[in-house]
Amino acid sequence: MPRTPAPLHRQSGRGPFVHALTGLLDALLPAPCAGCGAGPGPLCPECRHLLAITPPTPAAALPLAHAAAPYDGPVRQLLLAHKERGALGLAGPLGEALARAVRSALGPCPGPAPLLLVPVPSARAAVRARGHDPTLRLARAAAGALRREGLDARALPLLRHARPVADQAGLSAAERHQNLRGALTARPPGRLRRPDRTDRPGRPGPAGYRPVLVDDLVTTGASLVEATRALSAAGLRPAAAATVAAAVPHHHRRRPDTPDR
């Protein structure tokens, strides 16, 4: 049975200084792989390979949403390490997995219009407690991976919370949708400006972007549905949605005594 991944020396309520100190500690005292707990950390070759080769699939919660991998085993541990324990070094490989899900969601011919990756926002209190915005960091990493492949892509946090929401943990699918209904708002398209280097005659303007919603995880799809509503109300209807992982149905999960690999 694999070992439980060791903590990455990170706790809630972190700031930039603590993250910098954490990076130094990780370099001096390398921890096991955050995914499997057995290989060399922070991401062993086997878990990196798993992220790179798992074929993206449609997420059952939303027709136009694709996920890079099931939220199970090492993938689940890697996302938790990045999001809750501040393992910022995992943003690169997780962002590459998210980029694969974006390409899968858009199909083989994404078209010439530039891609705008819009992260589903976390509550401000959660961002403060974690010391970073994990979904925005993954969106930027995914945009970078897409640019390296020759696609015009950028990430922009257009969405924000318009009102407080209850903790989603323990809520049913219907309760999650009700909890999030009307909770998000988006910047209007008129405030979306392209960088000067691409803002030229003949290039797509703000209306020429193809917005793609991105998140780390999709469970019931309630967050993506509400984000789609908010973006559409601002005139930026998403072309698709993509996540690093999709929740595994309870009856498909491995038994606790079954090794992850």
C-alpha positions in Angstrom: 0.0 0.0 0.0 1.5 3.4 -0.9 2.6 5.8 1.8 0.5 8.8 2.6 2.0 11.8 0.8 4.1 13.8 3.3 3.0 17.4 4.0 5.0 19.9 1.9 5.8 22.1 4.9 2.8 24.3 4.2 -0.1 25.4 6.4 -3.2 27.6 5.9 -2.8 31.4 6.3 0.5 31.5 4.3 2.0 34.7 2.8 4.6 35.3 0.1 7.5 35.1 2.6 6.3 31.7 3.9 6.0 30.4 0.3 9.6 31.5 -0.4 10.8 29.8 2.8 8.9 26.7 1.9 10.6 26.6 -1.5 14.0 26.7 0.2 13.0 24.0 2.6 11.7 21.8 -0.2 15.1 22.2 -2.0 17.1 21.4 1.1 14.7 18.7 2.4 13.0 17.2 -0.6 9.7 15.5 0.3 8.2 12.4 -1.4 6.1 12.7 -4.5 2.9 14.6 -3.7 0.9 12.2 -5.9 1.9 8.7 -4.8 4.0 9.4 -1.7 6.5 6.8 -2.8 8.6 8.4 -5.6 11.0 11.4 -5.4 9.1 14.7 -4.9 7.5 16.9 -5.5 6.4 15.0 -8.6 7.8 11.6 -9.5 8.3 10.5 -13.1 5.5 8.0 -12.9 2.9 10.5 -11.7 4.2 13.1 -14.2 3.7 10.4 -16.9 0.2 9.7 -15.6 -0.8 13.4 -16.0 0.7 13.5 -19.5 -0.9 10.4 -21.0 -4.3 10.1 -19.5 -6.7 10.9 -22.3 -9.1 13.8 -21.6 -12.8 12.9 -21.5 -16.1 14.7 -21.4 -17.2 15.4 -17.9 -20.7 13.9 -17.2 -21.7 17.0 -15.2 -21.7 19.3 -18.2 -21.8 18.5 -22.0 -19.1 20.9 -23.1 -16.7 20.3 -20.2 -13.7 18.0 -20.6 -11.5 16.8 -17.8 -7.9 15.7 -18.2 -8.1 12.9 -15.6 -10.4 11.3 -13.0 -10.2 12.9 -9.5 -8.7 9.8 -8.0 -5.4 8.3 -6.8 -2.3 10.4 -7.5 -4.2 13.1 -9.4 -6.4 13.8 -6.4 -3.3 14.0 -4.2 -1.5 16.4 -6.6 -4.5 18.7 -6.8 -4.9 18.8 -3.0 -1.2 19.4 -2.5 -1.2 22.4 -5.0 -4.5 23.8 -3.7 -4.4 23.3 0.0 -0.7 22.8 0.8 0.7 25.4 -1.5 2.8 23.1 -3.6 3.3 25.8 -6.3 5.8 23.7 -8.2 3.0 21.4 -9.3 1.3 24.3 -11.2 3.3 23.6 -14.3 2.5 19.9 -14.9 -1.1 20.4 -13.7 -1.4 23.4 -16.1 -0.2 21.2 -18.9 -2.9 18.7 -18.1 -5.5 21.5 -18.1 -4.2 22.6 -21.5 -4.8 19.1 -22.8 -8.4 19.3 -21.5 -8.9 22.7 -23.2 -7.7 21.3 -26.6 -10.0 18.2 -26.1 -13.0 20.4 -25.3 -12.5 22.6 -28.3 -12.0 19.7 -30.7 -9.4 19.2 -33.4 -10.0 22.6 -35.1 -10.1 25.3 -32.4 -10.2 28.1 -35.1 -8.1 31.2 -35.5 -9.7 33.3 -32.7 -7.5 33.7 -29.6 -8.4 31.7 -26.5 -9.3 33.4 -23.3 -9.0 31.1 -20.3 -11.4 32.3 -17.6 -10.9 30.6 -14.2 -13.8 29.8 -11.9 -13.1 32.0 -8.9 -12.5 30.9 -5.4 -14.0 32.9 -2.5 -11.7 35.8 -1.4 -11.5 34.3 2.1 -10.3 31.0 0.7 -7.6 32.8 -1.4 -6.4 34.7 1.7 -6.3 31.5 3.8 -4.4 29.6 1.2 -2.0 32.4 0.4 -2.5 32.0 -3.4 -5.2 31.6 -6.0 -4.8 28.0 -7.2 -7.2 28.1 -10.1 -5.8 31.4 -11.6 -2.3 29.9 -11.3 -3.4 26.8 -13.2 -5.1 28.9 -15.8 -2.0 30.9 -16.4 0.1 27.8 -16.6 -2.3 26.2 -19.1 -2.3 29.4 -21.3 1.5 29.2 -21.3 1.4 25.6 -22.4 -1.0 26.4 -25.2 1.2 29.3 -26.4 4.2 27.0 -26.5 2.1 24.9 -28.9 1.5 27.9 -31.2 -2.0 28.8 -30.0 -2.9 32.4 -29.1 -4.0 32.0 -25.5 -4.2 34.1 -22.3 -5.7 33.8 -18.9 -7.8 36.5 -17.3 -9.8 36.5 -14.0 -13.0 38.0 -15.3 -15.3 36.4 -12.8 -15.8 37.4 -9.1 -18.3 36.6 -6.4 -21.2 38.9 -6.1 -22.4 37.5 -2.8 -21.3 35.1 -0.1 -22.0 31.4 -0.6 -22.2 28.5 1.8 -19.5 25.8 2.0 -20.3 23.3 -0.8 -19.1 20.3 1.2 -21.9 18.0 2.2 -24.4 19.6 -0.2 -26.4 17.6 -2.7 -26.2 18.4 -6.4 -29.5 20.3 -6.3 -28.3 22.2 -3.2 -25.0 23.2 -4.8 -26.8 24.6 -7.8 -29.2 26.6 -5.6 -26.3 27.8 -3.4 -24.4 29.2 -6.4 -27.3 30.5 -8.4 -26.6 34.2 -9.1 -23.4 34.2 -7.0 -21.0 35.2 -9.7 -20.6 38.3 -11.9 -18.3 39.1 -14.8 -16.5 42.1 -16.1 -18.3 43.5 -19.2 -16.6 42.9 -22.6 -15.9 46.6 -22.9 -13.3 46.4 -20.2 -11.5 43.5 -21.8 -8.4 44.8 -23.6 -5.9 42.9 -25.6 -2.2 43.5 -25.1 -0.7 46.3 -27.3 1.5 43.8 -29.2 -1.7 42.1 -30.6 -4.1 45.0 -30.6 -3.7 45.9 -34.3 -5.9 46.4 -37.3 -7.0 43.0 -38.7 -6.6 41.2 -35.4 -9.6 40.0 -33.3 -10.8 42.6 -30.8 -12.4 41.9 -27.4 -15.4 40.3 -29.1 -13.1 38.0 -31.1 -12.0 36.0 -28.1 -13.1 32.4 -27.5 -13.7 32.2 -23.8 -13.1 28.9 -22.2 -14.0 28.3 -18.5 -11.3 26.5 -16.5 -11.2 25.0 -13.1 -9.2 22.4 -11.1 -12.1 20.1 -10.5 -15.7 19.4 -11.6 -18.0 17.5 -9.4 -21.7 18.3 -10.0 -21.0 21.0 -12.5 -22.8 23.7 -10.4 -19.8 26.1 -10.5 -19.4 25.8 -14.2 -23.1 26.3 -14.8 -23.1 29.5 -12.7 -19.9 30.7 -14.3 -21.4 30.1 -17.8 -24.4 32.1 -16.8 -22.3 35.0 -15.5 -20.0 35.2 -18.5 -23.0 34.9 -21.0 -24.7 37.8 -19.2 -21.6 39.9 -19.9 -21.7 38.9 -23.6 -18.9 36.3 -23.4 -20.6 33.0 -23.7 -18.0 30.3 -23.2 -17.1 28.1 -26.1 -16.3 25.2 -23.8 -15.1 24.3 -20.3 -12.1 22.4 -19.1 -10.8 21.0 -15.8 -7.8 19.1 -14.6 -10.0 16.4 -13.0 -13.6 15.2 -12.8 -15.0 13.6 -9.6 -15.2 9.8 -9.7 -18.7 8.4 -9.0 -18.8 6.9 -5.5 -19.5 3.4 -6.8 -16.5 3.6 -9.2 -13.9 4.6 -6.5 -11.2 2.2 -5.5 -11.6 0.3 -2.3 -9.4 1.8 0.5 -7.2 -1.3 0.5 -6.6 -1.2 -3.3 -3.2 0.3 -4.3 -3.3 3.4 -6.4 -1.0 1.8 -8.9 
